[in-house]
Amino acid sequence: MRELEEIVLFPDELEALKLYEVDGLEQTKAAGKMKISQPTFARLLNSAHKKIAEAIIKGKAIKIEKV
């Protein structure tokens, strides 16, 4: 079995993704729950989306980093 290259998803990126995509919160409400600004939330969400897209398209594993 071959080893896949990994993409690391950090806890704050995972939380942003969950709040926005799974829980369906707007960015401002999700940012408030995370106690961060909306622009910071948007950067985390964008980073998570890019990492997941790269993993899917390039066949990489997604490693979720622990806190």
Backbone as a printed PyTorch tensor [residue, N CA C, xyz], in Angstrom:
tensor([[[  0.8450,  -1.1880,   0.0000],
         [  0.0000,   0.0000,   0.0000],
         [  0.8900,   1.2510,   0.0000]],

        [[  0.5740,   2.1770,  -0.8680],
         [  1.4070,   3.3780,  -0.9460],
         [  0.9630,   4.4130,   0.0830]],

        [[  1.9010,   5.2400,   0.4740],
         [  1.5730,   6.2990,   1.4190],
         [  1.2020,   7.5470,   0.6440]],

        [[  0.1120,   8.1620,   1.0380],
         [ -0.3340,   9.3880,   0.3920],
         [  0.3480,  10.5990,   1.0120]],

        [[  0.6030,  11.5850,   0.1780],
         [  1.0620,  12.8650,   0.7010],
         [ -0.0970,  13.4510,   1.4950]],

        [[  0.2170,  14.1540,   2.5780],
         [ -0.8310,  14.6830,   3.4530],
         [ -0.9960,  16.1940,   3.3130]],

        [[ -2.2220,  16.6010,   3.4810],
         [ -2.5750,  18.0080,   3.6320],
         [ -3.0200,  18.1500,   5.0850]],

        [[ -2.4610,  19.0900,   5.8190],
         [ -2.8070,  19.2580,   7.2320],
         [ -3.8900,  20.3140,   7.3740]],

        [[ -4.9940,  19.9090,   8.0050],
         [ -6.1040,  20.8110,   8.3010],
         [ -6.0330,  21.1160,   9.7960]],

        [[ -5.8480,  22.3780,  10.1440],
         [ -5.6960,  22.7710,  11.5350],
         [ -7.0550,  22.8960,  12.2200]],

        [[ -7.0950,  22.7640,  13.5530],
         [ -8.3710,  22.7900,  14.2720],
         [ -9.2320,  24.0240,  13.9900]],

        [[ -8.6120,  25.1990,  13.8820],
         [ -9.4010,  26.4030,  13.6160],
         [ -9.9880,  26.3910,  12.2000]],

        [[ -9.2800,  25.8010,  11.2470],
         [ -9.8130,  25.6700,   9.8870],
         [-10.9800,  24.6930,   9.8700]],

        [[-10.8440,  23.5950,  10.6040],
         [-11.9110,  22.6010,  10.6910],
         [-13.1510,  23.1910,  11.3530]],

        [[-12.9600,  23.9490,  12.4120],
         [-14.0880,  24.5750,  13.1100],
         [-14.7990,  25.5820,  12.2030]],

        [[-14.0440,  26.3770,  11.4760],
         [-14.6440,  27.3390,  10.5470],
         [-15.4580,  26.6100,   9.4830]],

        [[-14.9210,  25.5450,   8.9490],
         [-15.6040,  24.7500,   7.9350],
         [-16.9000,  24.1580,   8.4890]],

        [[-16.8520,  23.6300,   9.6960],
         [-18.0350,  23.0420,  10.3270],
         [-19.1230,  24.0860,  10.5400]],

        [[-18.7460,  25.2160,  11.1290],
         [-19.7370,  26.2480,  11.4270],
         [-20.4050,  26.7760,  10.1620]],

        [[-19.6310,  26.9350,   9.1150],
         [-20.1610,  27.5180,   7.8820],
         [-20.8760,  26.4930,   7.0090]],

        [[-20.2260,  25.3780,   6.7330],
         [-20.7770,  24.4060,   5.7900],
         [-21.7700,  23.4340,   6.4150]],

        [[-21.5120,  22.9900,   7.6260],
         [-22.3740,  21.9920,   8.2620],
         [-23.4910,  22.6610,   9.0650]],

        [[-23.1170,  23.6160,   9.9150],
         [-24.1170,  24.2830,  10.7440],
         [-24.8820,  25.3660,   9.9950]],

        [[-24.3510,  25.8090,   8.8660],
         [-25.0330,  26.7900,   8.0370],
         [-25.0490,  28.2050,   8.5770]],

        [[-24.0880,  28.5270,   9.4360],
         [-24.0400,  29.8860,   9.9830],
         [-23.4410,  30.8560,   8.9740]],

        [[-23.8930,  32.0950,   9.0340],
         [-23.2720,  33.1480,   8.2370],
         [-21.8940,  33.4250,   8.8280]],

        [[-21.0220,  33.9920,   8.0150],
         [-19.6440,  34.2190,   8.4680],
         [-19.5740,  35.0860,   9.7180]],

        [[-20.3930,  36.1120,   9.8150],
         [-20.3180,  36.9920,  10.9900],
         [-20.7210,  36.2570,  12.2620]],

        [[-21.7600,  35.4230,  12.1810],
         [-22.2000,  34.6650,  13.3560],
         [-21.1800,  33.5890,  13.7070]],

        [[-20.6480,  32.9240,  12.7030],
         [-19.6450,  31.8890,  12.9370],
         [-18.3870,  32.4980,  13.5460]],

        [[-17.9810,  33.6480,  13.0390],
         [-16.8080,  34.3360,  13.5880],
         [-17.0370,  34.6980,  15.0470]],

        [[-18.2350,  35.1460,  15.3650],
         [-18.5760,  35.4710,  16.7470],
         [-18.4690,  34.2580,  17.6580]],

        [[-18.9260,  33.1050,  17.1780],
         [-18.8310,  31.8760,  17.9700],
         [-17.3730,  31.4930,  18.2230]],

        [[-16.5170,  31.7660,  17.2420],
         [-15.0980,  31.4440,  17.3880],
         [-14.3300,  32.5600,  18.0940]],

        [[-15.0060,  33.6780,  18.3480],
         [-14.3920,  34.8480,  18.9920],
         [-13.2330,  35.4090,  18.1750]],

        [[-13.4710,  35.4990,  16.8690],
         [-12.4950,  36.0820,  15.9480],
         [-13.2320,  37.0590,  15.0430]],

        [[-12.4910,  37.8660,  14.2930],
         [-13.1160,  38.8070,  13.3790],
         [-13.6220,  38.0700,  12.1330]],

        [[-14.5570,  38.6960,  11.4310],
         [-15.0850,  38.0860,  10.2100],
         [-14.0050,  37.9400,   9.1410]],

        [[-13.1150,  38.9300,   8.9500],
         [-12.0460,  38.7300,   7.9650],
         [-11.1260,  37.5480,   8.3170]],

        [[-10.8330,  37.3610,   9.5960],
         [-10.0180,  36.2190,  10.0140],
         [-10.7720,  34.9270,   9.7340]],

        [[-12.0660,  34.9050,  10.0340],
         [-12.8840,  33.7280,   9.7470],
         [-12.8510,  33.4160,   8.2550]],

        [[-13.0030,  34.4300,   7.4310],
         [-13.0010,  34.2360,   5.9740],
         [-11.6700,  33.6570,   5.5060]],

        [[-10.5600,  34.1120,   6.0920],
         [ -9.2490,  33.5650,   5.7290],
         [ -9.1260,  32.0940,   6.1210]],

        [[ -9.6220,  31.7370,   7.3080],
         [ -9.5850,  30.3380,   7.7470],
         [-10.4370,  29.4600,   6.8380]],

        [[-11.6180,  29.9280,   6.5040],
         [-12.5270,  29.1780,   5.6430],
         [-11.9210,  28.9910,   4.2560]],

        [[-11.3480,  30.0470,   3.7140],
         [-10.7080,  29.9700,   2.4010],
         [ -9.5430,  28.9750,   2.4190]],

        [[ -8.7550,  29.0090,   3.4780],
         [ -7.6300,  28.0890,   3.6040],
         [ -8.1200,  26.6390,   3.6610]],

        [[ -9.1690,  26.3910,   4.4370],
         [ -9.7260,  25.0370,   4.5430],
         [-10.2540,  24.5560,   3.2000]],

        [[-10.9840,  25.4310,   2.4980],
         [-11.5230,  25.0670,   1.1830],
         [-10.4030,  24.7160,   0.2050]],

        [[ -9.3590,  25.5180,   0.1810],
         [ -8.2360,  25.2650,  -0.7400],
         [ -7.5410,  23.9460,  -0.4180]],

        [[ -7.3220,  23.6910,   0.8640],
         [ -6.6500,  22.4530,   1.2630],
         [ -7.4830,  21.2290,   0.8880]],

        [[ -8.7830,  21.2910,   1.1350],
         [ -9.6560,  20.1590,   0.8130],
         [ -9.7270,  19.9530,  -0.6930]],

        [[ -9.8380,  21.0330,  -1.4390],
         [ -9.8760,  20.9210,  -2.9010],
         [ -8.5810,  20.3030,  -3.4230]],

        [[ -7.4490,  20.7370,  -2.9040],
         [ -6.1650,  20.1830,  -3.3450],
         [ -6.0820,  18.6940,  -3.0190]],

        [[ -6.5370,  18.3130,  -1.8330],
         [ -6.4970,  16.9030,  -1.4450],
         [ -7.3640,  16.0560,  -2.3750]],

        [[ -8.5380,  16.5390,  -2.7070],
         [ -9.4340,  15.7830,  -3.5870],
         [ -8.8560,  15.6930,  -4.9990]],

        [[ -8.4400,  16.8080,  -5.5380],
         [ -7.9740,  16.8500,  -6.9250],
         [ -6.6490,  16.1230,  -7.1190]],

        [[ -5.7540,  16.2350,  -6.1390],
         [ -4.4290,  15.6230,  -6.2800],
         [ -4.2990,  14.2890,  -5.5470]],

        [[ -5.4000,  13.7820,  -4.9830],
         [ -5.3790,  12.4870,  -4.3180],
         [ -4.5190,  12.4430,  -3.0770]],

        [[ -4.5750,  13.4910,  -2.2670],
         [ -3.7910,  13.5480,  -1.0370],
         [ -4.6770,  13.2280,   0.1690]],

        [[ -4.0540,  12.7410,   1.2260],
         [ -4.7790,  12.4680,   2.4640],
         [ -4.9720,  13.7750,   3.2260]],

        [[ -6.0730,  13.8520,   3.9670],
         [ -6.3230,  15.0140,   4.8190],
         [ -6.0390,  14.5870,   6.2520]],

        [[ -5.0460,  15.2280,   6.8540],
         [ -4.7060,  14.9570,   8.2580],
         [ -5.2700,  16.0860,   9.0920]],

        [[ -6.0630,  15.7320,  10.0870],
         [ -6.6260,  16.7500,  10.9710],
         [ -5.7130,  16.8630,  12.1940]],

        [[ -5.0960,  18.0120,  12.3150],
         [ -4.1510,  18.2700,  13.4010],
         [ -4.9140,  18.3750,  14.7080]],

        [[ -4.3590,  17.8000,  15.7620],
         [ -4.9910,  17.8670,  17.0860],
         [ -4.6610,  19.1820,  17.7510]],

        [[ -5.5030,  19.5490,  18.6980],
         [ -5.3340,  20.8060,  19.4380],
         [ -4.1070,  20.7570,  20.2860]]])
